[in-house]
Amino acid sequence: MLGNEQAAAVADSQQADYFRAFLSGLRADLESDLAKQVRRLTVSQNAGDLGAVNVLRRAIRGAEADLRSVVGMVDALNGRFPQASDLRTG
């Protein structure tokens, strides 16, 4: 039975690594999109385009919430399935 538990632990670790990589890519995309929206907001504010400013602020708040969610998922994943490097150093 120990072999099955060890195999399950290895599979869990591999799956956690996959999702870490996926969420890392998603986080990078969200951060890039957020930076673009902030640049557009600055341009709109300088141009005095209040309609665009309101829309962009709302979009930025949504993007920030999405980013917080992804960071929370990574934190939860790391808490449940520590990375191999964390186990060696800790």
PDB file of N, CA, C and O in Angstrom:
ATOM      1  N   MET A   1       0.818  -1.204   0.000  1.00  0.00           N
ATOM      2  CA  MET A   1       0.000   0.000   0.000  1.00  0.00           C
ATOM      3  C   MET A   1       0.854   1.256   0.000  1.00  0.00           C
ATOM      4  O   MET A   1       0.448   2.289  -0.534  1.00  0.00           O
ATOM      5  N   LEU A   2       2.037   1.171   0.598  1.00  0.00           N
ATOM      6  CA  LEU A   2       2.914   2.328   0.656  1.00  0.00           C
ATOM      7  C   LEU A   2       3.302   2.783  -0.744  1.00  0.00           C
ATOM      8  O   LEU A   2       3.460   3.980  -0.986  1.00  0.00           O
ATOM      9  N   GLY A   3       3.458   1.839  -1.667  1.00  0.00           N
ATOM     10  CA  GLY A   3       3.792   2.182  -3.045  1.00  0.00           C
ATOM     11  C   GLY A   3       2.711   3.020  -3.698  1.00  0.00           C
ATOM     12  O   GLY A   3       3.009   3.955  -4.441  1.00  0.00           O
ATOM     13  N   ASN A   4       1.443   2.687  -3.424  1.00  0.00           N
ATOM     14  CA  ASN A   4       0.331   3.457  -3.978  1.00  0.00           C
ATOM     15  C   ASN A   4       0.298   4.866  -3.408  1.00  0.00           C
ATOM     16  O   ASN A   4       0.031   5.827  -4.131  1.00  0.00           O
ATOM     17  N   GLU A   5       0.565   4.989  -2.128  1.00  0.00           N
ATOM     18  CA  GLU A   5       0.568   6.314  -1.503  1.00  0.00           C
ATOM     19  C   GLU A   5       1.710   7.166  -2.050  1.00  0.00           C
ATOM     20  O   GLU A   5       1.553   8.366  -2.277  1.00  0.00           O
ATOM     21  N   GLN A   6       2.849   6.532  -2.256  1.00  0.00           N
ATOM     22  CA  GLN A   6       3.995   7.259  -2.803  1.00  0.00           C
ATOM     23  C   GLN A   6       3.727   7.676  -4.251  1.00  0.00           C
ATOM     24  O   GLN A   6       4.074   8.785  -4.659  1.00  0.00           O
ATOM     25  N   ALA A   7       3.111   6.787  -5.015  1.00  0.00           N
ATOM     26  CA  ALA A   7       2.766   7.118  -6.402  1.00  0.00           C
ATOM     27  C   ALA A   7       1.757   8.265  -6.441  1.00  0.00           C
ATOM     28  O   ALA A   7       1.852   9.156  -7.285  1.00  0.00           O
ATOM     29  N   ALA A   8       0.794   8.235  -5.525  1.00  0.00           N
ATOM     30  CA  ALA A   8      -0.198   9.311  -5.464  1.00  0.00           C
ATOM     31  C   ALA A   8       0.468  10.633  -5.089  1.00  0.00           C
ATOM     32  O   ALA A   8       0.126  11.682  -5.637  1.00  0.00           O
ATOM     33  N   ALA A   9       1.414  10.583  -4.161  1.00  0.00           N
ATOM     34  CA  ALA A   9       2.111  11.810  -3.756  1.00  0.00           C
ATOM     35  C   ALA A   9       2.918  12.379  -4.916  1.00  0.00           C
ATOM     36  O   ALA A   9       2.959  13.594  -5.106  1.00  0.00           O
ATOM     37  N   VAL A  10       3.556  11.515  -5.686  1.00  0.00           N
ATOM     38  CA  VAL A  10       4.322  11.964  -6.859  1.00  0.00           C
ATOM     39  C   VAL A  10       3.379  12.582  -7.891  1.00  0.00           C
ATOM     40  O   VAL A  10       3.677  13.632  -8.460  1.00  0.00           O
ATOM     41  N   ALA A  11       2.247  11.930  -8.128  1.00  0.00           N
ATOM     42  CA  ALA A  11       1.265  12.457  -9.090  1.00  0.00           C
ATOM     43  C   ALA A  11       0.725  13.804  -8.626  1.00  0.00           C
ATOM     44  O   ALA A  11       0.578  14.728  -9.427  1.00  0.00           O
ATOM     45  N   ASP A  12       0.427  13.918  -7.326  1.00  0.00           N
ATOM     46  CA  ASP A  12      -0.055  15.195  -6.782  1.00  0.00           C
ATOM     47  C   ASP A  12       0.982  16.290  -6.974  1.00  0.00           C
ATOM     48  O   ASP A  12       0.647  17.412  -7.352  1.00  0.00           O
ATOM     49  N   SER A  13       2.228  15.965  -6.715  1.00  0.00           N
ATOM     50  CA  SER A  13       3.316  16.933  -6.857  1.00  0.00           C
ATOM     51  C   SER A  13       3.465  17.379  -8.314  1.00  0.00           C
ATOM     52  O   SER A  13       3.663  18.561  -8.592  1.00  0.00           O
ATOM     53  N   GLN A  14       3.368  16.431  -9.230  1.00  0.00           N
ATOM     54  CA  GLN A  14       3.478  16.774 -10.654  1.00  0.00           C
ATOM     55  C   GLN A  14       2.313  17.647 -11.096  1.00  0.00           C
ATOM     56  O   GLN A  14       2.493  18.596 -11.860  1.00  0.00           O
ATOM     57  N   GLN A  15       1.129  17.326 -10.617  1.00  0.00           N
ATOM     58  CA  GLN A  15      -0.036  18.129 -10.966  1.00  0.00           C
ATOM     59  C   GLN A  15       0.084  19.536 -10.376  1.00  0.00           C
ATOM     60  O   GLN A  15      -0.266  20.517 -11.033  1.00  0.00           O
ATOM     61  N   ALA A  16       0.571  19.633  -9.158  1.00  0.00           N
ATOM     62  CA  ALA A  16       0.769  20.944  -8.534  1.00  0.00           C
ATOM     63  C   ALA A  16       1.793  21.758  -9.323  1.00  0.00           C
ATOM     64  O   ALA A  16       1.615  22.960  -9.519  1.00  0.00           O
ATOM     65  N   ASP A  17       2.865  21.104  -9.776  1.00  0.00           N
ATOM     66  CA  ASP A  17       3.871  21.800 -10.588  1.00  0.00           C
ATOM     67  C   ASP A  17       3.264  22.323 -11.880  1.00  0.00           C
ATOM     68  O   ASP A  17       3.562  23.438 -12.308  1.00  0.00           O
ATOM     69  N   TYR A  18       2.407  21.509 -12.503  1.00  0.00           N
ATOM     70  CA  TYR A  18       1.738  21.927 -13.739  1.00  0.00           C
ATOM     71  C   TYR A  18       0.900  23.183 -13.484  1.00  0.00           C
ATOM     72  O   TYR A  18       0.985  24.159 -14.229  1.00  0.00           O
ATOM     73  N   PHE A  19       0.100  23.145 -12.432  1.00  0.00           N
ATOM     74  CA  PHE A  19      -0.768  24.289 -12.157  1.00  0.00           C
ATOM     75  C   PHE A  19       0.019  25.510 -11.709  1.00  0.00           C
ATOM     76  O   PHE A  19      -0.383  26.637 -11.999  1.00  0.00           O
ATOM     77  N   ARG A  20       1.129  25.315 -11.011  1.00  0.00           N
ATOM     78  CA  ARG A  20       1.997  26.445 -10.665  1.00  0.00           C
ATOM     79  C   ARG A  20       2.475  27.136 -11.937  1.00  0.00           C
ATOM     80  O   ARG A  20       2.430  28.361 -12.042  1.00  0.00           O
ATOM     81  N   ALA A  21       2.933  26.342 -12.899  1.00  0.00           N
ATOM     82  CA  ALA A  21       3.425  26.907 -14.160  1.00  0.00           C
ATOM     83  C   ALA A  21       2.293  27.607 -14.911  1.00  0.00           C
ATOM     84  O   ALA A  21       2.480  28.703 -15.440  1.00  0.00           O
ATOM     85  N   PHE A  22       1.134  26.982 -14.957  1.00  0.00           N
ATOM     86  CA  PHE A  22      -0.015  27.578 -15.640  1.00  0.00           C
ATOM     87  C   PHE A  22      -0.396  28.903 -14.993  1.00  0.00           C
ATOM     88  O   PHE A  22      -0.587  29.907 -15.680  1.00  0.00           O
ATOM     89  N   LEU A  23      -0.507  28.899 -13.659  1.00  0.00           N
ATOM     90  CA  LEU A  23      -0.895  30.123 -12.952  1.00  0.00           C
ATOM     91  C   LEU A  23       0.180  31.191 -13.037  1.00  0.00           C
ATOM     92  O   LEU A  23      -0.129  32.382 -13.027  1.00  0.00           O
ATOM     93  N   SER A  24       1.428  30.783 -13.120  1.00  0.00           N
ATOM     94  CA  SER A  24       2.518  31.746 -13.288  1.00  0.00           C
ATOM     95  C   SER A  24       2.383  32.464 -14.636  1.00  0.00           C
ATOM     96  O   SER A  24       2.558  33.680 -14.722  1.00  0.00           O
ATOM     97  N   GLY A  25       2.075  31.705 -15.670  1.00  0.00           N
ATOM     98  CA  GLY A  25       1.858  32.317 -16.984  1.00  0.00           C
ATOM     99  C   GLY A  25       0.646  33.227 -16.988  1.00  0.00           C
ATOM    100  O   GLY A  25       0.679  34.314 -17.564  1.00  0.00           O
ATOM    101  N   LEU A  26      -0.426  32.784 -16.344  1.00  0.00           N
ATOM    102  CA  LEU A  26      -1.639  33.596 -16.251  1.00  0.00           C
ATOM    103  C   LEU A  26      -1.356  34.885 -15.491  1.00  0.00           C
ATOM    104  O   LEU A  26      -1.829  35.955 -15.877  1.00  0.00           O
ATOM    105  N   ARG A  27      -0.588  34.784 -14.416  1.00  0.00           N
ATOM    106  CA  ARG A  27      -0.236  35.969 -13.630  1.00  0.00           C
ATOM    107  C   ARG A  27       0.574  36.958 -14.476  1.00  0.00           C
ATOM    108  O   ARG A  27       0.335  38.165 -14.426  1.00  0.00           O
ATOM    109  N   ALA A  28       1.523  36.445 -15.244  1.00  0.00           N
ATOM    110  CA  ALA A  28       2.329  37.322 -16.107  1.00  0.00           C
ATOM    111  C   ALA A  28       1.445  38.027 -17.131  1.00  0.00           C
ATOM    112  O   ALA A  28       1.622  39.217 -17.391  1.00  0.00           O
ATOM    113  N   ASP A  29       0.498  37.300 -17.709  1.00  0.00           N
ATOM    114  CA  ASP A  29      -0.423  37.906 -18.680  1.00  0.00           C
ATOM    115  C   ASP A  29      -1.283  38.984 -18.020  1.00  0.00           C
ATOM    116  O   ASP A  29      -1.478  40.062 -18.581  1.00  0.00           O
ATOM    117  N   LEU A  30      -1.793  38.685 -16.830  1.00  0.00           N
ATOM    118  CA  LEU A  30      -2.622  39.664 -16.115  1.00  0.00           C
ATOM    119  C   LEU A  30      -1.822  40.912 -15.753  1.00  0.00           C
ATOM    120  O   LEU A  30      -2.318  42.031 -15.877  1.00  0.00           O
ATOM    121  N   GLU A  31      -0.588  40.715 -15.307  1.00  0.00           N
ATOM    122  CA  GLU A  31       0.255  41.860 -14.953  1.00  0.00           C
ATOM    123  C   GLU A  31       0.553  42.707 -16.183  1.00  0.00           C
ATOM    124  O   GLU A  31       0.563  43.936 -16.102  1.00  0.00           O
ATOM    125  N   SER A  32       0.795  42.066 -17.313  1.00  0.00           N
ATOM    126  CA  SER A  32       1.056  42.795 -18.559  1.00  0.00           C
ATOM    127  C   SER A  32      -0.176  43.590 -18.984  1.00  0.00           C
ATOM    128  O   SER A  32      -0.072  44.765 -19.336  1.00  0.00           O
ATOM    129  N   ASP A  33      -1.348  42.943 -18.949  1.00  0.00           N
ATOM    130  CA  ASP A  33      -2.590  43.634 -19.313  1.00  0.00           C
ATOM    131  C   ASP A  33      -2.879  44.796 -18.368  1.00  0.00           C
ATOM    132  O   ASP A  33      -3.328  45.858 -18.797  1.00  0.00           O
ATOM    133  N   LEU A  34      -2.619  44.586 -17.092  1.00  0.00           N
ATOM    134  CA  LEU A  34      -2.843  45.639 -16.107  1.00  0.00           C
ATOM    135  C   LEU A  34      -1.932  46.835 -16.382  1.00  0.00           C
ATOM    136  O   LEU A  34      -2.373  47.982 -16.302  1.00  0.00           O
ATOM    137  N   ALA A  35      -0.684  46.578 -16.700  1.00  0.00           N
ATOM    138  CA  ALA A  35       0.251  47.670 -17.010  1.00  0.00           C
ATOM    139  C   ALA A  35      -0.221  48.450 -18.235  1.00  0.00           C
ATOM    140  O   ALA A  35      -0.114  49.676 -18.265  1.00  0.00           O
ATOM    141  N   LYS A  36      -0.738  47.754 -19.241  1.00  0.00           N
ATOM    142  CA  LYS A  36      -1.254  48.433 -20.444  1.00  0.00           C
ATOM    143  C   LYS A  36      -2.451  49.301 -20.095  1.00  0.00           C
ATOM    144  O   LYS A  36      -2.577  50.425 -20.580  1.00  0.00           O
ATOM    145  N   GLN A  37      -3.334  48.769 -19.246  1.00  0.00           N
ATOM    146  CA  GLN A  37      -4.517  49.541 -18.857  1.00  0.00           C
ATOM    147  C   GLN A  37      -4.127  50.785 -18.060  1.00  0.00           C
ATOM    148  O   GLN A  37      -4.734  51.843 -18.225  1.00  0.00           O
ATOM    149  N   VAL A  38      -3.134  50.663 -17.210  1.00  0.00           N
ATOM    150  CA  VAL A  38      -2.677  51.819 -16.426  1.00  0.00           C
ATOM    151  C   VAL A  38      -2.086  52.879 -17.361  1.00  0.00           C
ATOM    152  O   VAL A  38      -2.310  54.075 -17.172  1.00  0.00           O
ATOM    153  N   ARG A  39      -1.332  52.434 -18.367  1.00  0.00           N
ATOM    154  CA  ARG A  39      -0.789  53.401 -19.341  1.00  0.00           C
ATOM    155  C   ARG A  39      -1.921  54.101 -20.094  1.00  0.00           C
ATOM    156  O   ARG A  39      -1.873  55.313 -20.304  1.00  0.00           O
ATOM    157  N   ARG A  40      -2.939  53.335 -20.501  1.00  0.00           N
ATOM    158  CA  ARG A  40      -4.083  53.938 -21.197  1.00  0.00           C
ATOM    159  C   ARG A  40      -4.832  54.904 -20.283  1.00  0.00           C
ATOM    160  O   ARG A  40      -5.316  55.945 -20.729  1.00  0.00           O
ATOM    161  N   LEU A  41      -4.924  54.553 -19.007  1.00  0.00           N
ATOM    162  CA  LEU A  41      -5.585  55.432 -18.051  1.00  0.00           C
ATOM    163  C   LEU A  41      -4.839  56.760 -17.959  1.00  0.00           C
ATOM    164  O   LEU A  41      -5.462  57.822 -17.954  1.00  0.00           O
ATOM    165  N   THR A  42      -3.528  56.708 -17.887  1.00  0.00           N
ATOM    166  CA  THR A  42      -2.723  57.934 -17.805  1.00  0.00           C
ATOM    167  C   THR A  42      -2.945  58.803 -19.041  1.00  0.00           C
ATOM    168  O   THR A  42      -3.105  60.019 -18.939  1.00  0.00           O
ATOM    169  N   VAL A  43      -2.952  58.170 -20.188  1.00  0.00           N
ATOM    170  CA  VAL A  43      -3.174  58.918 -21.443  1.00  0.00           C
ATOM    171  C   VAL A  43      -4.561  59.558 -21.425  1.00  0.00           C
ATOM    172  O   VAL A  43      -4.716  60.727 -21.779  1.00  0.00           O
ATOM    173  N   SER A  44      -5.561  58.794 -21.013  1.00  0.00           N
ATOM    174  CA  SER A  44      -6.935  59.314 -20.979  1.00  0.00           C
ATOM    175  C   SER A  44      -7.085  60.440 -19.970  1.00  0.00           C
ATOM    176  O   SER A  44      -7.792  61.414 -20.228  1.00  0.00           O
ATOM    177  N   GLN A  45      -6.423  60.316 -18.815  1.00  0.00           N
ATOM    178  CA  GLN A  45      -6.482  61.381 -17.820  1.00  0.00           C
ATOM    179  C   GLN A  45      -5.838  62.649 -18.355  1.00  0.00           C
ATOM    180  O   GLN A  45      -6.366  63.746 -18.172  1.00  0.00           O
ATOM    181  N   ASN A  46      -4.693  62.498 -19.017  1.00  0.00           N
ATOM    182  CA  ASN A  46      -3.999  63.673 -19.574  1.00  0.00           C
ATOM    183  C   ASN A  46      -4.806  64.320 -20.687  1.00  0.00           C
ATOM    184  O   ASN A  46      -4.719  65.530 -20.899  1.00  0.00           O
ATOM    185  N   ALA A  47      -5.589  63.523 -21.396  1.00  0.00           N
ATOM    186  CA  ALA A  47      -6.413  64.057 -22.485  1.00  0.00           C
ATOM    187  C   ALA A  47      -7.737  64.608 -21.973  1.00  0.00           C
ATOM    188  O   ALA A  47      -8.460  65.273 -22.715  1.00  0.00           O
ATOM    189  N   GLY A  48      -8.062  64.338 -20.712  1.00  0.00           N
ATOM    190  CA  GLY A  48      -9.320  64.829 -20.159  1.00  0.00           C
ATOM    191  C   GLY A  48     -10.525  64.013 -20.597  1.00  0.00           C
ATOM    192  O   GLY A  48     -11.652  64.505 -20.535  1.00  0.00           O
ATOM    193  N   ASP A  49     -10.317  62.792 -21.035  1.00  0.00           N
ATOM    194  CA  ASP A  49     -11.400  61.918 -21.493  1.00  0.00           C
ATOM    195  C   ASP A  49     -12.002  61.191 -20.293  1.00  0.00           C
ATOM    196  O   ASP A  49     -11.610  60.069 -19.972  1.00  0.00           O
ATOM    197  N   LEU A  50     -12.955  61.841 -19.638  1.00  0.00           N
ATOM    198  CA  LEU A  50     -13.517  61.312 -18.398  1.00  0.00           C
ATOM    199  C   LEU A  50     -14.281  60.003 -18.594  1.00  0.00           C
ATOM    200  O   LEU A  50     -14.292  59.154 -17.702  1.00  0.00           O
ATOM    201  N   GLY A  51     -14.907  59.838 -19.734  1.00  0.00           N
ATOM    202  CA  GLY A  51     -15.623  58.591 -20.011  1.00  0.00           C
ATOM    203  C   GLY A  51     -14.665  57.412 -20.048  1.00  0.00           C
ATOM    204  O   GLY A  51     -14.919  56.367 -19.449  1.00  0.00           O
ATOM    205  N   ALA A  52     -13.567  57.596 -20.757  1.00  0.00           N
ATOM    206  CA  ALA A  52     -12.567  56.529 -20.837  1.00  0.00           C
ATOM    207  C   ALA A  52     -11.916  56.281 -19.478  1.00  0.00           C
ATOM    208  O   ALA A  52     -11.612  55.140 -19.129  1.00  0.00           O
ATOM    209  N   VAL A  53     -11.704  57.344 -18.720  1.00  0.00           N
ATOM    210  CA  VAL A  53     -11.101  57.209 -17.391  1.00  0.00           C
ATOM    211  C   VAL A  53     -11.980  56.324 -16.507  1.00  0.00           C
ATOM    212  O   VAL A  53     -11.472  55.435 -15.823  1.00  0.00           O
ATOM    213  N   ASN A  54     -13.277  56.555 -16.514  1.00  0.00           N
ATOM    214  CA  ASN A  54     -14.185  55.755 -15.696  1.00  0.00           C
ATOM    215  C   ASN A  54     -14.178  54.288 -16.117  1.00  0.00           C
ATOM    216  O   ASN A  54     -14.137  53.393 -15.273  1.00  0.00           O
ATOM    217  N   VAL A  55     -14.218  54.052 -17.409  1.00  0.00           N
ATOM    218  CA  VAL A  55     -14.213  52.681 -17.920  1.00  0.00           C
ATOM    219  C   VAL A  55     -12.894  51.992 -17.573  1.00  0.00           C
ATOM    220  O   VAL A  55     -12.889  50.838 -17.144  1.00  0.00           O
ATOM    221  N   LEU A  56     -11.794  52.687 -17.754  1.00  0.00           N
ATOM    222  CA  LEU A  56     -10.493  52.090 -17.468  1.00  0.00           C
ATOM    223  C   LEU A  56     -10.290  51.832 -15.981  1.00  0.00           C
ATOM    224  O   LEU A  56      -9.708  50.814 -15.605  1.00  0.00           O
ATOM    225  N   ARG A  57     -10.754  52.724 -15.148  1.00  0.00           N
ATOM    226  CA  ARG A  57     -10.631  52.492 -13.702  1.00  0.00           C
ATOM    227  C   ARG A  57     -11.392  51.234 -13.287  1.00  0.00           C
ATOM    228  O   ARG A  57     -10.919  50.442 -12.471  1.00  0.00           O
ATOM    229  N   ARG A  58     -12.581  51.070 -13.867  1.00  0.00           N
ATOM    230  CA  ARG A  58     -13.377  49.871 -13.569  1.00  0.00           C
ATOM    231  C   ARG A  58     -12.652  48.618 -14.069  1.00  0.00           C
ATOM    232  O   ARG A  58     -12.608  47.602 -13.376  1.00  0.00           O
ATOM    233  N   ALA A  59     -12.091  48.699 -15.258  1.00  0.00           N
ATOM    234  CA  ALA A  59     -11.359  47.563 -15.821  1.00  0.00           C
ATOM    235  C   ALA A  59     -10.117  47.240 -14.987  1.00  0.00           C
ATOM    236  O   ALA A  59      -9.779  46.073 -14.788  1.00  0.00           O
ATOM    237  N   ILE A  60      -9.450  48.273 -14.509  1.00  0.00           N
ATOM    238  CA  ILE A  60      -8.248  48.078 -13.680  1.00  0.00           C
ATOM    239  C   ILE A  60      -8.621  47.410 -12.363  1.00  0.00           C
ATOM    240  O   ILE A  60      -7.921  46.508 -11.904  1.00  0.00           O
ATOM    241  N   ARG A  61      -9.713  47.844 -11.758  1.00  0.00           N
ATOM    242  CA  ARG A  61     -10.154  47.196 -10.514  1.00  0.00           C
ATOM    243  C   ARG A  61     -10.456  45.715 -10.750  1.00  0.00           C
ATOM    244  O   ARG A  61     -10.121  44.865  -9.924  1.00  0.00           O
ATOM    245  N   GLY A  62     -11.086  45.418 -11.877  1.00  0.00           N
ATOM    246  CA  GLY A  62     -11.372  44.017 -12.212  1.00  0.00           C
ATOM    247  C   GLY A  62     -10.102  43.217 -12.432  1.00  0.00           C
ATOM    248  O   GLY A  62      -9.988  42.082 -11.970  1.00  0.00           O
ATOM    249  N   ALA A  63      -9.144  43.809 -13.141  1.00  0.00           N
ATOM    250  CA  ALA A  63      -7.873  43.127 -13.397  1.00  0.00           C
ATOM    251  C   ALA A  63      -7.100  42.906 -12.098  1.00  0.00           C
ATOM    252  O   ALA A  63      -6.473  41.863 -11.912  1.00  0.00           O
ATOM    253  N   GLU A  64      -7.148  43.888 -11.208  1.00  0.00           N
ATOM    254  CA  GLU A  64      -6.480  43.736  -9.909  1.00  0.00           C
ATOM    255  C   GLU A  64      -7.126  42.618  -9.092  1.00  0.00           C
ATOM    256  O   GLU A  64      -6.433  41.862  -8.412  1.00  0.00           O
ATOM    257  N   ALA A  65      -8.445  42.516  -9.161  1.00  0.00           N
ATOM    258  CA  ALA A  65      -9.149  41.444  -8.446  1.00  0.00           C
ATOM    259  C   ALA A  65      -8.768  40.077  -9.030  1.00  0.00           C
ATOM    260  O   ALA A  65      -8.549  39.119  -8.289  1.00  0.00           O
ATOM    261  N   ASP A  66      -8.692  39.998 -10.357  1.00  0.00           N
ATOM    262  CA  ASP A  66      -8.282  38.745 -11.000  1.00  0.00           C
ATOM    263  C   ASP A  66      -6.871  38.364 -10.575  1.00  0.00           C
ATOM    264  O   ASP A  66      -6.591  37.199 -10.292  1.00  0.00           O
ATOM    265  N   LEU A  67      -5.989  39.353 -10.533  1.00  0.00           N
ATOM    266  CA  LEU A  67      -4.603  39.108 -10.131  1.00  0.00           C
ATOM    267  C   LEU A  67      -4.531  38.626  -8.678  1.00  0.00           C
ATOM    268  O   LEU A  67      -3.783  37.701  -8.364  1.00  0.00           O
ATOM    269  N   ARG A  68      -5.305  39.252  -7.803  1.00  0.00           N
ATOM    270  CA  ARG A  68      -5.342  38.808  -6.402  1.00  0.00           C
ATOM    271  C   ARG A  68      -5.839  37.362  -6.307  1.00  0.00           C
ATOM    272  O   ARG A  68      -5.335  36.584  -5.497  1.00  0.00           O
ATOM    273  N   SER A  69      -6.812  37.008  -7.124  1.00  0.00           N
ATOM    274  CA  SER A  69      -7.336  35.636  -7.116  1.00  0.00           C
ATOM    275  C   SER A  69      -6.275  34.634  -7.542  1.00  0.00           C
ATOM    276  O   SER A  69      -6.132  33.575  -6.931  1.00  0.00           O
ATOM    277  N   VAL A  70      -5.533  34.968  -8.589  1.00  0.00           N
ATOM    278  CA  VAL A  70      -4.481  34.072  -9.066  1.00  0.00           C
ATOM    279  C   VAL A  70      -3.390  33.933  -8.015  1.00  0.00           C
ATOM    280  O   VAL A  70      -2.914  32.826  -7.760  1.00  0.00           O
ATOM    281  N   VAL A  71      -2.991  35.033  -7.408  1.00  0.00           N
ATOM    282  CA  VAL A  71      -1.970  34.981  -6.350  1.00  0.00           C
ATOM    283  C   VAL A  71      -2.477  34.124  -5.189  1.00  0.00           C
ATOM    284  O   VAL A  71      -1.719  33.340  -4.616  1.00  0.00           O
ATOM    285  N   GLY A  72      -3.740  34.272  -4.848  1.00  0.00           N
ATOM    286  CA  GLY A  72      -4.324  33.460  -3.782  1.00  0.00           C
ATOM    287  C   GLY A  72      -4.319  31.973  -4.130  1.00  0.00           C
ATOM    288  O   GLY A  72      -4.061  31.131  -3.270  1.00  0.00           O
ATOM    289  N   MET A  73      -4.601  31.655  -5.386  1.00  0.00           N
ATOM    290  CA  MET A  73      -4.569  30.252  -5.808  1.00  0.00           C
ATOM    291  C   MET A  73      -3.158  29.680  -5.705  1.00  0.00           C
ATOM    292  O   MET A  73      -2.975  28.550  -5.254  1.00  0.00           O
ATOM    293  N   VAL A  74      -2.169  30.457  -6.122  1.00  0.00           N
ATOM    294  CA  VAL A  74      -0.779  29.997  -6.033  1.00  0.00           C
ATOM    295  C   VAL A  74      -0.384  29.819  -4.571  1.00  0.00           C
ATOM    296  O   VAL A  74       0.256  28.827  -4.222  1.00  0.00           O
ATOM    297  N   ASP A  75      -0.753  30.756  -3.724  1.00  0.00           N
ATOM    298  CA  ASP A  75      -0.441  30.645  -2.300  1.00  0.00           C
ATOM    299  C   ASP A  75      -1.078  29.396  -1.698  1.00  0.00           C
ATOM    300  O   ASP A  75      -0.438  28.681  -0.926  1.00  0.00           O
ATOM    301  N   ALA A  76      -2.336  29.132  -2.049  1.00  0.00           N
ATOM    302  CA  ALA A  76      -3.023  27.947  -1.531  1.00  0.00           C
ATOM    303  C   ALA A  76      -2.373  26.674  -2.053  1.00  0.00           C
ATOM    304  O   ALA A  76      -2.215  25.702  -1.313  1.00  0.00           O
ATOM    305  N   LEU A  77      -2.004  26.682  -3.310  1.00  0.00           N
ATOM    306  CA  LEU A  77      -1.332  25.525  -3.908  1.00  0.00           C
ATOM    307  C   LEU A  77       0.007  25.279  -3.224  1.00  0.00           C
ATOM    308  O   LEU A  77       0.344  24.138  -2.909  1.00  0.00           O
ATOM    309  N   ASN A  78       0.766  26.340  -2.996  1.00  0.00           N
ATOM    310  CA  ASN A  78       2.061  26.200  -2.319  1.00  0.00           C
ATOM    311  C   ASN A  78       1.895  25.755  -0.870  1.00  0.00           C
ATOM    312  O   ASN A  78       2.741  25.029  -0.347  1.00  0.00           O
ATOM    313  N   GLY A  79       0.832  26.175  -0.227  1.00  0.00           N
ATOM    314  CA  GLY A  79       0.582  25.751   1.138  1.00  0.00           C
ATOM    315  C   GLY A  79       0.222  24.279   1.230  1.00  0.00           C
ATOM    316  O   GLY A  79       0.616  23.593   2.173  1.00  0.00           O
ATOM    317  N   ARG A  80      -0.518  23.802   0.261  1.00  0.00           N
ATOM    318  CA  ARG A  80      -0.961  22.402   0.270  1.00  0.00           C
ATOM    319  C   ARG A  80       0.109  21.467  -0.295  1.00  0.00           C
ATOM    320  O   ARG A  80       0.294  20.353   0.196  1.00  0.00           O
ATOM    321  N   PHE A  81       0.814  21.932  -1.334  1.00  0.00           N
ATOM    322  CA  PHE A  81       1.825  21.119  -2.006  1.00  0.00           C
ATOM    323  C   PHE A  81       3.113  21.926  -2.130  1.00  0.00           C
ATOM    324  O   PHE A  81       3.358  22.535  -3.171  1.00  0.00           O
ATOM    325  N   PRO A  82       3.944  21.941  -1.078  1.00  0.00           N
ATOM    326  CA  PRO A  82       5.204  22.704  -1.150  1.00  0.00           C
ATOM    327  C   PRO A  82       6.066  22.201  -2.312  1.00  0.00           C
ATOM    328  O   PRO A  82       6.081  21.013  -2.633  1.00  0.00           O
ATOM    329  N   GLN A  83       6.772  23.134  -2.920  1.00  0.00           N
ATOM    330  CA  GLN A  83       7.677  22.769  -4.006  1.00  0.00           C
ATOM    331  C   GLN A  83       8.836  21.973  -3.446  1.00  0.00           C
ATOM    332  O   GLN A  83       9.187  22.119  -2.275  1.00  0.00           O
ATOM    333  N   ALA A  84       9.435  21.126  -4.279  1.00  0.00           N
ATOM    334  CA  ALA A  84      10.558  20.293  -3.843  1.00  0.00           C
ATOM    335  C   ALA A  84      11.692  21.156  -3.287  1.00  0.00           C
ATOM    336  O   ALA A  84      12.329  20.780  -2.303  1.00  0.00           O
ATOM    337  N   SER A  85      11.948  22.305  -3.906  1.00  0.00           N
ATOM    338  CA  SER A  85      13.011  23.184  -3.418  1.00  0.00           C
ATOM    339  C   SER A  85      12.684  23.728  -2.031  1.00  0.00           C
ATOM    340  O   SER A  85      13.591  23.937  -1.226  1.00  0.00           O
ATOM    341  N   ASP A  86      11.395  23.963  -1.736  1.00  0.00           N
ATOM    342  CA  ASP A  86      10.983  24.428  -0.410  1.00  0.00           C
ATOM    343  C   ASP A  86      11.220  23.351   0.641  1.00  0.00           C
ATOM    344  O   ASP A  86      11.558  23.657   1.784  1.00  0.00           O
ATOM    345  N   LEU A  87      11.043  22.103   0.256  1.00  0.00           N
ATOM    346  CA  LEU A  87      11.221  20.996   1.199  1.00  0.00           C
ATOM    347  C   LEU A  87      12.702  20.804   1.539  1.00  0.00           C
ATOM    348  O   LEU A  87      13.051  20.465   2.670  1.00  0.00           O
ATOM    349  N   ARG A  88      13.567  21.026   0.541  1.00  0.00           N
ATOM    350  CA  ARG A  88      14.997  20.840   0.763  1.00  0.00           C
ATOM    351  C   ARG A  88      15.563  21.928   1.653  1.00  0.00           C
ATOM    352  O   ARG A  88      16.410  21.646   2.500  1.00  0.00           O
ATOM    353  N   THR A  89      15.108  23.188   1.481  1.00  0.00           N
ATOM    354  CA  THR A  89      15.661  24.306   2.227  1.00  0.00           C
ATOM    355  C   THR A  89      14.982  24.470   3.581  1.00  0.00           C
ATOM    356  O   THR A  89      15.568  25.044   4.499  1.00  0.00           O
ATOM    357  N   GLY A  90      13.763  23.978   3.714  1.00  0.00           N
ATOM    358  CA  GLY A  90      13.021  24.185   4.950  1.00  0.00           C
ATOM    359  C   GLY A  90      13.243  23.091   5.873  1.00  0.00           C
ATOM    360  O   GLY A  90      12.696  23.093   6.975  1.00  0.00           O
TER     361      GLY A  90
END
